[in-house]
Amino acid sequence: MLAKLTAKNQLTIPKAILSAYPGTEYFNVTDDNGRIVLAPVRLNRADVVRSKLADLGITEKDVTDAVSWARSRSEHT
């Protein structure tokens, strides 16, 4: 089966392949000696949030500080 690369660098995976992985939204992509390997991954929402925070450079300490600040503000209202 063929998968076509679009102008936006996206691959369309054949339906016959994806039907073996119902409900899978994410795939880990690796390079294995010139072969592209896709492996299904099940992320929970917390993993997605942690990944987004890491992408934004927001640390665990930043989150802790923000929660403390918000809680201190709510005590004054």
N, CA, C and O atoms as a Tinker XYZ file with bonds, in Angstrom:
   308  protein
     1  N      0.835000   -1.183000    0.000000    73     2
     2  CA     0.000000    0.000000    0.000000    64     1     3
     3  C      0.876000    1.242000    0.000000    63     2     4     5
     4  O      1.971000    1.250000    0.562000    81     3
     5  N      0.382000    2.274000   -0.631000    73     3     6
     6  CA     1.111000    3.533000   -0.698000    64     5     7
     7  C      0.487000    4.572000    0.225000    63     6     8     9
     8  O     -0.726000    4.591000    0.433000    81     7
     9  N      1.330000    5.428000    0.769000    73     7    10
    10  CA     0.886000    6.589000    1.544000    64     9    11
    11  C      1.472000    7.808000    0.859000    63    10    12    13
    12  O      2.686000    7.896000    0.673000    81    11
    13  N      0.617000    8.750000    0.482000    73    11    14
    14  CA     1.068000    9.919000   -0.266000    64    13    15
    15  C      1.436000   11.062000    0.677000    63    14    16    17
    16  O      0.701000   11.372000    1.615000    81    15
    17  N      2.583000   11.680000    0.413000    73    15    18
    18  CA     3.026000   12.853000    1.151000    64    17    19
    19  C      2.422000   14.081000    0.498000    63    18    20    21
    20  O      2.585000   14.290000   -0.704000    81    19
    21  N      1.717000   14.907000    1.291000    73    19    22
    22  CA     1.076000   16.100000    0.749000    64    21    23
    23  C      2.049000   17.274000    0.735000    63    22    24    25
    24  O      3.166000   17.177000    1.244000    81    23
    25  N      1.612000   18.373000    0.150000    73    23    26
    26  CA     2.429000   19.585000    0.098000    64    25    27
    27  C      2.714000   20.128000    1.500000    63    26    28    29
    28  O      3.680000   20.864000    1.700000    81    27
    29  N      1.876000   19.765000    2.464000    73    27    30
    30  CA     2.062000   20.221000    3.848000    64    29    31
    31  C      2.808000   19.186000    4.696000    63    30    32    33
    32  O      2.732000   19.214000    5.924000    81    31
    33  N      3.525000   18.280000    4.038000    73    31    34
    34  CA     4.300000   17.227000    4.715000    64    33    35
    35  C      3.441000   16.330000    5.596000    63    34    36    37
    36  O      3.874000   15.915000    6.670000    81    35
    37  N      2.248000   16.034000    5.156000    73    35    38
    38  CA     1.368000   15.121000    5.871000    64    37    39
    39  C      1.223000   13.836000    5.063000    63    38    40    41
    40  O      1.215000   13.852000    3.832000    81    39
    41  N      1.108000   12.727000    5.782000    73    39    42
    42  CA     0.893000   11.442000    5.137000    64    41    43
    43  C     -0.543000   10.992000    5.359000    63    42    44    45
    44  O     -1.096000   11.153000    6.447000    81    43
    45  N     -1.130000   10.434000    4.330000    73    43    46
    46  CA    -2.432000    9.808000    4.462000    64    45    47
    47  C     -2.191000    8.312000    4.597000    63    46    48    49
    48  O     -1.679000    7.666000    3.683000    81    47
    49  N     -2.568000    7.772000    5.749000    73    47    50
    50  CA    -2.350000    6.351000    5.998000    64    49    51
    51  C     -3.563000    5.584000    5.485000    63    50    52    53
    52  O     -4.698000    5.960000    5.779000    81    51
    53  N     -3.344000    4.535000    4.736000    73    51    54
    54  CA    -4.464000    3.778000    4.180000    64    53    55
    55  C     -5.437000    3.288000    5.258000    63    54    56    57
    56  O     -5.037000    2.848000    6.336000    81    55
    57  N     -6.717000    3.380000    4.929000    73    55    58
    58  CA    -7.784000    2.986000    5.842000    64    57    59
    59  C     -7.625000    1.533000    6.300000    63    58    60    61
    60  O     -7.914000    1.209000    7.452000    81    59
    61  N     -7.178000    0.682000    5.421000    73    59    62
    62  CA    -7.000000   -0.737000    5.768000    64    61    63
    63  C     -5.993000   -0.910000    6.909000    63    62    64    65
    64  O     -6.132000   -1.822000    7.724000    81    63
    65  N     -4.998000   -0.053000    6.970000    73    63    66
    66  CA    -4.005000   -0.120000    8.045000    64    65    67
    67  C     -4.591000    0.453000    9.332000    63    66    68    69
    68  O     -4.501000   -0.167000   10.392000    81    67
    69  N     -5.196000    1.649000    9.234000    73    67    70
    70  CA    -5.726000    2.311000   10.421000    64    69    71
    71  C     -6.866000    1.545000   11.073000    63    70    72    73
    72  O     -7.089000    1.684000   12.275000    81    71
    73  N     -7.580000    0.750000   10.318000    73    71    74
    74  CA    -8.695000    0.000000   10.899000    64    73    75
    75  C     -8.225000   -0.974000   11.979000    63    74    76    77
    76  O     -9.019000   -1.396000   12.820000    81    75
    77  N     -6.954000   -1.330000   11.961000    73    75    78
    78  CA    -6.402000   -2.216000   12.991000    64    77    79
    79  C     -6.119000   -1.473000   14.295000    63    78    80    81
    80  O     -5.787000   -2.099000   15.302000    81    79
    81  N     -6.249000   -0.140000   14.288000    73    79    82
    82  CA    -5.939000    0.686000   15.454000    64    81    83
    83  C     -7.086000    1.650000   15.754000    63    82    84    85
    84  O     -6.889000    2.864000   15.733000    81    83
    85  N     -8.282000    1.125000   16.032000    73    83    86
    86  CA    -9.432000    2.002000   16.256000    64    85    87
    87  C     -9.216000    2.918000   17.467000    63    86    88    89
    88  O     -8.717000    2.490000   18.508000    81    87
    89  N     -9.597000    4.167000   17.306000    73    87    90
    90  CA    -9.486000    5.125000   18.403000    64    89    91
    91  C     -8.113000    5.726000   18.592000    63    90    92    93
    92  O     -7.944000    6.621000   19.420000    81    91
    93  N     -7.127000    5.259000   17.848000    73    91    94
    94  CA    -5.771000    5.799000   17.990000    64    93    95
    95  C     -5.663000    7.123000   17.247000    63    94    96    97
    96  O     -5.969000    7.209000   16.058000    81    95
    97  N     -5.223000    8.158000   17.969000    73    95    98
    98  CA    -5.067000    9.484000   17.371000    64    97    99
    99  C     -3.610000    9.863000   17.163000    63    98   100   101
   100  O     -3.299000   10.705000   16.320000    81    99
   101  N     -2.716000    9.248000   17.925000    73    99   102
   102  CA    -1.303000    9.610000   17.872000    64   101   103
   103  C     -0.448000    8.392000   17.556000    63   102   104   105
   104  O     -0.743000    7.268000   17.963000    81   103
   105  N      0.616000    8.657000   16.820000    73   103   106
   106  CA     1.592000    7.616000   16.505000    64   105   107
   107  C      2.984000    8.168000   16.795000    63   106   108   109
   108  O      3.294000    9.307000   16.446000    81   107
   109  N      3.811000    7.360000   17.428000    73   107   110
   110  CA     5.204000    7.712000   17.611000    64   109   111
   111  C      5.916000    7.428000   16.289000    63   110   112   113
   112  O      5.747000    6.354000   15.712000    81   111
   113  N      6.702000    8.377000   15.814000    73   111   114
   114  CA     7.374000    8.242000   14.521000    64   113   115
   115  C      8.878000    8.157000   14.758000    63   114   116   117
   116  O      9.466000    9.026000   15.400000    81   115
   117  N      9.489000    7.105000   14.234000    73   115   118
   118  CA    10.937000    6.951000   14.360000    64   117   119
   119  C     11.533000    6.574000   13.005000    63   118   120   121
   120  O     10.838000    6.133000   12.090000    81   119
   121  N     12.833000    6.763000   12.917000    73   119   122
   122  CA    13.592000    6.377000   11.726000    64   121   123
   123  C     14.405000    5.146000   12.097000    63   122   124   125
   124  O     15.163000    5.169000   13.067000    81   123
   125  N     14.252000    4.075000   11.331000    73   123   126
   126  CA    14.962000    2.829000   11.604000    64   125   127
   127  C     15.717000    2.409000   10.350000    63   126   128   129
   128  O     15.176000    1.709000    9.494000    81   127
   129  N     16.977000    2.844000   10.248000    73   127   130
   130  CA    17.827000    2.508000    9.101000    64   129   131
   131  C     17.154000    2.816000    7.766000    63   130   132   133
   132  O     17.100000    1.970000    6.873000    81   131
   133  N     16.643000    4.043000    7.647000    73   131   134
   134  CA    16.034000    4.469000    6.395000    64   133   135
   135  C     14.569000    4.098000    6.243000    63   134   136   137
   136  O     13.972000    4.349000    5.196000    81   135
   137  N     13.983000    3.505000    7.273000    73   135   138
   138  CA    12.560000    3.168000    7.251000    64   137   139
   139  C     11.834000    4.035000    8.259000    63   138   140   141
   140  O     12.327000    4.233000    9.369000    81   139
   141  N     10.683000    4.551000    7.898000    73   139   142
   142  CA     9.850000    5.310000    8.820000    64   141   143
   143  C      8.947000    4.307000    9.532000    63   142   144   145
   144  O      8.226000    3.541000    8.894000    81   143
   145  N      8.999000    4.324000   10.863000    73   143   146
   146  CA     8.219000    3.383000   11.661000    64   145   147
   147  C      7.201000    4.158000   12.483000    63   146   148   149
   148  O      7.552000    5.099000   13.195000    81   147
   149  N      5.931000    3.755000   12.380000    73   147   150
   150  CA     4.851000    4.353000   13.172000    64   149   151
   151  C      4.419000    3.348000   14.227000    63   150   152   153
   152  O      4.210000    2.173000   13.925000    81   151
   153  N      4.286000    3.808000   15.460000    73   151   154
   154  CA     3.794000    2.950000   16.537000    64   153   155
   155  C      2.653000    3.669000   17.236000    63   154   156   157
   156  O      2.807000    4.827000   17.624000    81   155
   157  N      1.505000    3.010000   17.405000    73   155   158
   158  CA     0.373000    3.681000   18.044000    64   157   159
   159  C      0.699000    4.062000   19.486000    63   158   160   161
   160  O      1.359000    3.317000   20.209000    81   159
   161  N      0.221000    5.238000   19.884000    73   159   162
   162  CA     0.438000    5.743000   21.236000    64   161   163
   163  C     -0.899000    6.206000   21.783000    63   162   164   165
   164  O     -1.665000    6.885000   21.099000    81   163
   165  N     -1.167000    5.837000   23.008000    73   163   166
   166  CA    -2.380000    6.325000   23.674000    64   165   167
   167  C     -1.948000    7.328000   24.736000    63   166   168   169
   168  O     -1.360000    6.963000   25.754000    81   167
   169  N     -2.244000    8.575000   24.486000    73   167   170
   170  CA    -1.917000    9.641000   25.434000    64   169   171
   171  C     -3.134000    9.930000   26.294000    63   170   172   173
   172  O     -4.271000    9.896000   25.822000    81   171
   173  N     -2.878000   10.213000   27.558000    73   171   174
   174  CA    -3.980000   10.719000   28.355000    64   173   175
   175  C     -3.890000   12.237000   28.342000    63   174   176   177
   176  O     -2.859000   12.792000   27.964000    81   175
   177  N     -4.928000   12.895000   28.738000    73   175   178
   178  CA    -4.960000   14.362000   28.662000    64   177   179
   179  C     -3.829000   15.006000   29.443000    63   178   180   181
   180  O     -3.308000   16.041000   29.025000    81   179
   181  N     -3.440000   14.424000   30.557000    73   179   182
   182  CA    -2.358000   14.998000   31.354000    64   181   183
   183  C     -1.054000   15.006000   30.558000    63   182   184   185
   184  O     -0.290000   15.969000   30.637000    81   183
   185  N     -0.791000   13.950000   29.795000    73   183   186
   186  CA     0.415000   13.904000   28.963000    64   185   187
   187  C      0.397000   15.014000   27.919000    63   186   188   189
   188  O      1.425000   15.632000   27.643000    81   187
   189  N     -0.777000   15.265000   27.340000    73   187   190
   190  CA    -0.902000   16.315000   26.329000    64   189   191
   191  C     -0.640000   17.682000   26.951000    63   190   192   193
   192  O      0.059000   18.511000   26.369000    81   191
   193  N     -1.203000   17.911000   28.135000    73   191   194
   194  CA    -1.000000   19.192000   28.823000    64   193   195
   195  C      0.471000   19.364000   29.187000    63   194   196   197
   196  O      1.044000   20.432000   28.972000    81   195
   197  N      1.084000   18.315000   29.737000    73   195   198
   198  CA     2.514000   18.409000   30.099000    64   197   199
   199  C      3.376000   18.716000   28.877000    63   198   200   201
   200  O      4.312000   19.512000   28.957000    81   199
   201  N      3.064000   18.093000   27.760000    73   199   202
   202  CA     3.815000   18.327000   26.532000    64   201   203
   203  C      3.674000   19.774000   26.073000    63   202   204   205
   204  O      4.656000   20.403000   25.679000    81   203
   205  N      2.457000   20.298000   26.125000    73   203   206
   206  CA     2.217000   21.680000   25.713000    64   205   207
   207  C      2.945000   22.651000   26.639000    63   206   208   209
   208  O      3.551000   23.615000   26.171000    81   207
   209  N      2.892000   22.406000   27.941000    73   207   210
   210  CA     3.605000   23.262000   28.893000    64   209   211
   211  C      5.108000   23.236000   28.621000    63   210   212   213
   212  O      5.767000   24.276000   28.665000    81   211
   213  N      5.648000   22.057000   28.341000    73   211   214
   214  CA     7.079000   21.940000   28.031000    64   213   215
   215  C      7.418000   22.706000   26.758000    63   214   216   217
   216  O      8.451000   23.372000   26.689000    81   215
   217  N      6.556000   22.612000   25.756000    73   215   218
   218  CA     6.776000   23.343000   24.508000    64   217   219
   219  C      6.803000   24.845000   24.749000    63   218   220   221
   220  O      7.538000   25.575000   24.084000    81   219
   221  N      5.995000   25.304000   25.707000    73   219   222
   222  CA     5.926000   26.733000   26.022000    64   221   223
   223  C      7.015000   27.170000   27.005000    63   222   224   225
   224  O      7.158000   28.360000   27.286000    81   223
   225  N      7.781000   26.208000   27.529000    73   223   226
   226  CA     8.842000   26.538000   28.480000    64   225   227
   227  C      8.319000   26.805000   29.885000    63   226   228   229
   228  O      9.006000   27.437000   30.687000    81   227
   229  N      7.113000   26.333000   30.196000    73   227   230
   230  CA     6.525000   26.535000   31.517000    64   229   231
   231  C      6.914000   25.351000   32.394000    63   230   232   233
   232  O      6.649000   24.197000   32.056000    81   231
   233  N      7.548000   25.655000   33.526000    73   231   234
   234  CA     8.036000   24.612000   34.415000    64   233   235
   235  C      7.013000   24.280000   35.495000    63   234   236   237
   236  O      6.021000   24.987000   35.671000    81   235
   237  N      7.275000   23.193000   36.213000    73   235   238
   238  CA     6.408000   22.811000   37.333000    64   237   239
   239  C      6.390000   23.907000   38.390000    63   238   240   241
   240  O      5.355000   24.165000   39.005000    81   239
   241  N      7.536000   24.552000   38.601000    73   239   242
   242  CA     7.612000   25.655000   39.566000    64   241   243
   243  C      6.754000   26.829000   39.111000    63   242   244   245
   244  O      6.099000   27.468000   39.935000    81   243
   245  N      6.747000   27.122000   37.816000    73   243   246
   246  CA     5.895000   28.195000   37.293000    64   245   247
   247  C      4.424000   27.922000   37.602000    63   246   248   249
   248  O      3.689000   28.825000   38.002000    81   247
   249  N      4.006000   26.681000   37.415000    73   247   250
   250  CA     2.615000   26.305000   37.674000    64   249   251
   251  C      2.312000   26.429000   39.159000    63   250   252   253
   252  O      1.270000   26.966000   39.533000    81   251
   253  N      3.215000   25.935000   40.015000    73   251   254
   254  CA     3.033000   26.025000   41.465000    64   253   255
   255  C      2.927000   27.475000   41.902000    63   254   256   257
   256  O      2.069000   27.822000   42.713000    81   255
   257  N      3.795000   28.322000   41.370000    73   255   258
   258  CA     3.759000   29.753000   41.702000    64   257   259
   259  C      2.459000   30.395000   41.245000    63   258   260   261
   260  O      1.887000   31.210000   41.969000    81   259
   261  N      1.983000   30.044000   40.062000    73   259   262
   262  CA     0.742000   30.609000   39.539000    64   261   263
   263  C     -0.457000   30.195000   40.392000    63   262   264   265
   264  O     -1.343000   31.007000   40.659000    81   263
   265  N     -0.482000   28.929000   40.817000    73   263   266
   266  CA    -1.582000   28.455000   41.670000    64   265   267
   267  C     -1.547000   29.165000   43.015000    63   266   268   269
   268  O     -2.586000   29.582000   43.524000    81   267
   269  N     -0.359000   29.304000   43.591000    73   267   270
   270  CA    -0.231000   30.021000   44.865000    64   269   271
   271  C     -0.694000   31.458000   44.730000    63   270   272   273
   272  O     -1.402000   31.970000   45.598000    81   271
   273  N     -0.302000   32.107000   43.654000    73   271   274
   274  CA    -0.707000   33.496000   43.414000    64   273   275
   275  C     -2.228000   33.586000   43.284000    63   274   276   277
   276  O     -2.854000   34.459000   43.885000    81   275
   277  N     -2.818000   32.686000   42.501000    73   275   278
   278  CA    -4.271000   32.715000   42.297000    64   277   279
   279  C     -5.014000   32.460000   43.608000    63   278   280   281
   280  O     -6.026000   33.105000   43.881000    81   279
   281  N     -4.528000   31.545000   44.401000    73   279   282
   282  CA    -5.178000   31.254000   45.691000    64   281   283
   283  C     -5.070000   32.438000   46.638000    63   282   284   285
   284  O     -6.016000   32.735000   47.369000    81   283
   285  N     -3.928000   33.117000   46.634000    73   283   286
   286  CA    -3.778000   34.279000   47.506000    64   285   287
   287  C     -4.692000   35.416000   47.069000    63   286   288   289
   288  O     -5.184000   36.175000   47.904000    81   287
   289  N     -4.918000   35.536000   45.780000    73   287   290
   290  CA    -5.816000   36.581000   45.250000    64   289   291
   291  C     -7.259000   36.280000   45.630000    63   290   292   293
   292  O     -8.019000   37.203000   45.926000    81   291
   293  N     -7.659000   34.992000   45.629000    73   291   294
   294  CA    -9.041000   34.641000   45.923000    64   293   295
   295  C     -9.366000   34.839000   47.399000    63   294   296   297
   296  O    -10.532000   35.008000   47.754000    81   295
   297  N     -8.357000   34.820000   48.260000    73   295   298
   298  CA    -8.578000   35.052000   49.688000    64   297   299
   299  C     -8.932000   36.502000   49.951000    63   298   300   301
   300  O     -9.510000   36.817000   50.992000    81   299
   301  N     -8.593000   37.399000   49.020000    73   299   302
   302  CA    -8.833000   38.832000   49.215000    64   301   303
   303  C    -10.145000   39.288000   48.601000    63   302   304   305
   304  O    -10.480000   40.471000   48.680000    81   303
   305  N    -10.898000   38.377000   47.990000    73   303   306
   306  CA   -12.153000   38.781000   47.357000    64   305   307
   307  C    -13.344000   38.274000   48.111000    63   306   308
   308  O    -14.481000   38.526000   47.711000    81   307
